[in-house]
Amino acid sequence: MTNQEIMDLDKEFIIPTYARFPIAIERYKGALAYDFEGREYVDFTSGIGVNSIGGGNPHWIKAINTQAEKLAHMSNLFYTEPCANLAKRLCLSTGMDSAFFCNSGAEANEALIKLARKYSFDKYGANSNRNVIVTLKNSFHGRTMATITATGQDSFHNYFFPFLEGFRYVEANNLDDLKEACSSGDVCALLIETIQGEGGVLPLKDKYVIDACNFCHDNDILFLIDEVQTGIGRTGKLFSFQTYNTKPDAISFAKGIAGGLPFGGILVSNKLKGVFTPSTHGSTFGGNPICAAAANATLDIVEEALPQINEKGQYIKNRIESIKSPYLGDVCGRGLMLGVQIHTLSHKELAAKFIENGLLVLTAGKDRIRLLPPLNISYDEIEKGLIAFELTMKGI
Ligand SMILES: Cc1ncc(COP(=O)(O)O)c(C=O)c1O
C-alpha cells in the first residue's frame, strides 16, 4: 500500500483521537523508521518512549518467538515463568519488594491510586476519609477517568463530568504548598513524576523530591512515583528515583519496559506488600507471558545501554546548544529525555518541519520539542538526527 492509501483508510475508519502527521510508518530498524515509500526518518521519539531498544533487535525478537511457541497466554489464575523472573529482576534492581503487572501507564497509575486508598482504608478505617491523592500541577498521569483526574492540568478536566472525588493539586517544587494541602489529615498519598514529561520535560528540584519524600514518610502519606516516562533507563538510571537518596513506597512503569509491546506495572515496598489481596485488583492481560519475555529481553539490552545514556544525552544537548538560531531557548531534561525550547511557530507546526527533514520528534508543554531517542541509539544515528535538527532550525 502507499502512504496515501493507508491515510485515506485510517481517516475513514479510525476515530481521530490523535492528530497524526501525514506519514505511515512501515518498518523500523535501530533508531531508523521507514515509510511506505521507503523514506527514512531518524526516530528521536521511540514511539513516545516505548521503543526503548529501537527496532528489530534480534535478542528481543528471539525472546518473543521462543515464548510464543511455548505459551502466548494462560491467565493470572496460573503461575508463569517470564512473569516470575521479571518481577524478581525488577525488585532486585530497585530494592522494592513485589510487583503487579498490567498493560499500560494509565492502568499502572490506576493500580497506584487503588493501592494508596486501600492502604489507608485498611489502616485508618473507612470513617477516617483519609483517601485524597495529591498530585502536582502540570503533571500527566494518563487518560482513564481516575488518571485524567490525577493529571494536574485544567485542560484535561473537561467534557467528561463528573470527575472523581479525592484529588488535590499542588505546585511543583513548593514544599509549603504540599504541607498545606496535607494539613487537614485526609491525604493518603502524593503522586509525582520526577520529570514532568508531557508537561514540558521539566525536572523537579532534587531537594524538593528528597524533602517531599521525607515529609510523606514522616506523616505516613505514601510517596508514589509515576515512572511511566522516566523509567526503564530513560534518565540514566533504571528508574529516575534512583538518582536521589529516596525510596518511594511504590512506583508505576510502562512505556519502555517491553521494548514495543504493551506492558506496565507497579513495584511496591514491603510496607505495601499485603495491601492487594486476591480479587481486590487484577487485569486479564496483565503479565502476559510474551510481553513479560519481551520485557526480560528489553532489560538485558537496557542494562547494557545504561552506562552511556547520560553521555549520549549530554552530547545531544551540547550539539543543540551550539546551533546558532534566534529561536532556540534552553535544553532541559536528563539522560535521553530532553526538552528543547523553540520560540517560533506552534510546536505542532515545528514538529511537522522536523519530520519534513527526516527527523521524528515529539512536543511537550507549551513551547518545547521533546526528544526521547531509543536508549541504545548509535552515535551515527544521533549525528544523522542532529544534522536534520540543525537543517530545520536554519530553515525556519
Ligand atoms: C508520566 C506518564 N504517566 C502516564 C502515562 C499514560 O501512559 P499510557 O498512555 O500507557 O496509558 C504517560 C503517557 O504519556 C506518562 O507520560
The ligand as an SDF file (V2000), in Angstrom:
LIG
                    3D

 16 16  0  0  0  0  0  0  0  0999 V2000
    4.1410   10.1620   33.1290 C   0  0  0  0  0  0  0  0  0  0  0  0
    3.0680    9.4150   32.4050 C   0  0  0  0  0  0  0  0  0  0  0  0
    2.1690    8.7180   33.1010 N   0  0  0  0  0  0  0  0  0  0  0  0
    1.2020    8.0160   32.4870 C   0  0  0  0  0  0  0  0  0  0  0  0
    1.0890    7.9960   31.1180 C   0  0  0  0  0  0  0  0  0  0  0  0
   -0.0100    7.2010   30.4670 C   0  0  0  0  0  0  0  0  0  0  0  0
    0.5170    6.0610   29.8720 O   0  0  0  0  0  0  0  0  0  0  0  0
   -0.3480    5.2170   28.8170 P   0  0  0  0  0  0  0  0  0  0  0  0
   -0.5420    6.0770   27.6220 O   0  0  0  0  0  0  0  0  0  0  0  0
    0.4940    3.9980   28.5630 O   0  0  0  0  0  0  0  0  0  0  0  0
   -1.6250    4.8810   29.4850 O   0  0  0  0  0  0  0  0  0  0  0  0
    2.0080    8.7090   30.3560 C   0  0  0  0  0  0  0  0  0  0  0  0
    1.8840    8.7230   28.8810 C   0  0  0  0  0  0  0  0  0  0  0  0
    2.4110    9.5540   28.1880 O   0  0  0  0  0  0  0  0  0  0  0  0
    3.0180    9.4380   31.0090 C   0  0  0  0  0  0  0  0  0  0  0  0
    3.9230   10.1500   30.3230 O   0  0  0  0  0  0  0  0  0  0  0  0
  1  2  1  0
  2  3  1  0
  2 15  2  0
  3  4  2  0
  4  5  1  0
  5  6  1  0
  5 12  2  0
  6  7  1  0
  7  8  1  0
  8  9  2  0
  8 10  1  0
  8 11  1  0
 12 13  1  0
 12 15  1  0
 13 14  2  0
 15 16  1  0
M  END
$$$$
